[in-house]
Amino acid sequence: MAKAEKIIARIRAHPTPPNIKWDELTLALKHLGYRVLNHDGSRRRFYHERLNHVICLHRPHPGNEVKPAYIRQVRTALEDIGLIPSENLG
């Protein structure tokens, strides 16, 4: 399994892991077809041209770990657009 696929599996995990790093999240989103658009300060947009889909996030600082709430936001967006399977938890 490629590194990006392992990270995607961690993004899909329940409960959401608290230790996904920004560079790992960026690698996974690029693997799924997104490209990073820089904005003011720490704001970043991930844009998928074929799907015309945008995910907006703030790059974490001073650390490098993405908060679990933001990972859940990314997971939901990827499920909604159909890039990863949706989990039926209930």
C-alpha positions in Angstrom: 0.0 0.0 0.0 1.4 3.4 -1.0 2.1 6.0 1.7 -0.8 8.2 0.5 -3.2 5.3 0.7 -2.1 4.6 4.2 -2.8 8.2 5.1 -6.2 8.1 3.5 -7.0 5.0 5.6 -6.0 7.0 8.7 -8.2 9.9 7.6 -11.1 7.4 7.3 -10.4 5.8 10.7 -12.9 6.1 13.6 -12.1 7.5 16.0 -10.3 10.3 14.2 -6.5 10.1 14.9 -5.0 13.1 16.6 -1.6 12.9 15.0 -2.0 13.4 11.2 0.6 15.9 10.1 -0.1 18.7 7.6 2.4 17.3 5.1 0.6 13.9 5.3 -2.8 15.5 4.7 -1.4 17.5 1.8 0.1 14.3 0.3 -3.2 12.4 0.6 -5.2 15.2 -1.0 -2.7 15.5 -3.9 -2.9 11.8 -4.4 -6.7 12.2 -4.8 -6.3 14.9 -7.4 -6.3 18.1 -5.4 -3.7 20.9 -5.8 -2.8 23.4 -3.1 -3.7 27.1 -3.6 -2.0 29.4 -1.1 -3.9 32.4 0.2 -3.2 35.0 2.9 -1.3 33.8 5.9 -2.0 30.2 6.8 -5.1 29.8 4.7 -4.9 27.0 2.1 -7.4 25.9 -0.5 -7.2 22.4 -2.0 -8.8 22.5 -5.5 -9.9 19.4 -7.5 -10.2 20.7 -11.1 -12.0 17.8 -12.6 -14.7 17.8 -9.9 -14.6 21.6 -9.4 -14.4 21.0 -5.6 -12.6 23.1 -3.0 -11.6 22.2 0.6 -10.5 25.2 2.7 -8.2 24.7 5.7 -5.8 26.6 7.8 -2.3 25.3 8.0 -1.6 24.5 11.6 0.9 26.6 13.5 3.0 26.7 15.5 2.8 22.9 15.3 2.4 20.6 12.3 -0.4 18.3 13.4 -3.9 18.8 12.0 -6.7 18.9 14.6 -9.1 16.0 14.5 -12.0 18.3 13.8 -10.4 19.4 10.6 -9.6 15.8 9.6 -13.3 15.0 10.1 -14.2 18.0 7.9 -11.9 16.7 5.2 -13.3 13.1 5.5 -16.9 14.3 5.2 -16.0 16.5 2.2 -14.3 13.5 0.5 -17.2 11.2 1.2 -19.7 13.8 0.0 -17.9 14.2 -3.3 -17.4 10.4 -3.7 -13.6 10.2 -3.5 -13.6 7.9 -0.5 -16.4 5.5 0.5 -18.9 6.8 3.0 -19.0 5.0 6.4 -22.4 3.9 7.5 -22.1 4.0 11.3 -25.6 3.6 12.1 
